[in-house]
Amino acid sequence: MAEELRRLPGPYEILELRDGETAILRIVSWERGSIVIHPRYPGAPPEKEIPVLRVHVPETVKPYPPRYWDITAKTLQAQLLPLLTEPGYENYEYVITAHGVAPRKRFTLERRPL
């Protein structure tokens, strides 16, 4: 049975990385939920609800509000979630690098102690 996710409030801050681009995040808290997107590809529905991992970061990581990123890529969520459920996850920085373009984009993830 699929997990029921609550809809997260906006604004949405989708973490979008181009091929080869890297983001370094220090995650201070996180939550799972869903958001509504409006796909633009041919034949797409007018809106679609998707699962998201919202990671809250300090001002040193994202100097302008809102101080979180919404991660929509399921492959990246699958890599991050096991690390974020471990005690002390906030004592690390997470280095995320994108490889390729959607829909085949994948991510590498490195966790480094602060």
C-alpha positions, 0 to 999 in steps of 0.5 A: 500500500502506498504511503499517504503524503500530505500536500506541502504548502508553497511556494515550491522551490524545486531543486533543478540541476543541469547535467554536470551541475553540483549542489552542496547542501547542509540539511537541518531538517526535512519532511516528505509530502506532495506538491502539484505540478503542471506538466508541459509535455505533449499529452500531459494532464493539466496538473499532477500530484507528485511526491517530494522531499523538502530539505530545509537548509541554513541561510549560509546555504540558501541566503534568500527565503524560503530556506528549503529545496523541494527534491522531486527526483525519485532516484535522488529521494531514494538515495537521500532518505536512508541517510536522513533517517539516521541519527546525526544526519545534520552533521554532514553536508550532502554533495549532489551532482546531476548526470544526464537530462530528464527523463534519464537524469541520475544523481550521485550523492556524497556525504561529508562530515562537517 
